[in-house]
Amino acid sequence: MILLVDAHALLWWLADDPQLDSAAARSIADPANDVLISAAMVWEIEVKRVAGRLGAPVDLLDAIQQSGMDTLPITALDAVTAAGLPMHHGDPFDRMLVAQARRLDALIVSRDRALHAYDVDVLPA
């Protein structure tokens, strides 16, 4: 199974934060799953970290790599798809996550209820 991890779930995983749902944590830890972090999530976290609005590792890319997760680049098709999505969600980073999940037939790991308005599967984080 392909898991596409939302920004908050990634940060909870990296910090071993108990806020992360135990089923989501087990799925992320399961070596049978491909766990991906979208470049959009890295971008979102870094923008907020640099602005002082979010506590996140300064060495985020190293932390992702050390965790065994892979990063997922944004393609031109992802950009076109995300731009064409209905505005159920006002956050362009999360619409990118939806576009990528659709392309990869991936399960999004997130606590964001707005994602349920799209035709994607969500594993509660």
N, C-alpha and C positions, 0 to 999 in steps of 0.2 A: 504494500500500500504506500502511496505517496502522501506525505503530510507536508502541508505548507503552513508554517508557524507564524502567527500574527506577532506584532512587536511586543505586546505586553506578555504574551505567553513565553516568548523567547527570553525576556528579561527575568521572568519568574523562574524559568528553567535554569538559566545561568547562575542565579542567586540561590538556587535550591529553596525557593520561597514556597511555603505551604499553601499560598493562595492558588497555586496551580493544581487543578483538579487531578486526583490520583489516577483516573483512567487516562487522561491526557499525558501525564507523566510516564505511565507505563508504555503508552503507544510511542512516545518520543524515544524512550530507552530501548524499545524492541529493535534488535538489529535486523529483523525481517522488513522493517519499514525504511523507506527513503525519506529522510527528514531534510526539508529544504527551507532556506531563509531567502526570501525575495530581496533583491537589491532595493526595492521600494521600502522594505521594513528597515533595512540598514540606514537608508537615507532618512527616513522618518525619525528613527532613534537619534541619529547624529545631529539632525537639525534641532531637535528638542534638547539634546544634551548640551550642545554648544550654546544654546540660548538660555541655559540654566533652568529649563522647565522639566528636566527629567534626570534622574540618577541612572546612569548607565556606565558600563566599563569604558574607560578611555581607549582600551585596546580591544574594541568590540570584534573586529575581524579575527584577531587571534583567539578570542574567547569562543567564537563560533567554530573556528577550525579545531580548537582543542576539544570541543564538545562532540566532534564527529559529524556535525551537520555540514551540509553543502550550501553554497550560495547559488541563487538562481538569477541570471541576468534578465533584464527587461528587453523584450524584442519589440520591433516595430509593430508586429501584429498585436502584441499585448497592449501597446499604447493605443492603437486604433480601437481595439475591443473595449478597453477601459473607458475611453472617451465616449463610446456609444452606449454605455450602460445607463439604465434609468437612474435618476438621482435619489434612489432610496437611501443612499448613504452619501453624506456631503464630503466625506474625506477621500480625496483622490488616491491616497496611499492604499486605503482599503478597497477601493474600486479596482486598483491594479491587482491586488491580491485575488479578487474575484475573477478577473480576466485570466490570470495565470492559472488559477485552480481549474477553470473551465478548460483551458488548453491542455493541461496535464491530467485532467480527470483526477484531481487531487482533493484530499480532505483538508479543509482549513481548521487549524487548531486555534480557537478564539473564544473569548467570552462576549464578543460584540454581537448583540442581538440583531442589529440592523443588517447583518450579513444574511440572515435567514430570509430576507425579502428577495434574494437572488436565487437563481437555480444552481446552488452549490451545496455540498454536504459540509456540515460544520460539526467538529468534535468540541464540545464545551471545554474550555480551558479553565 
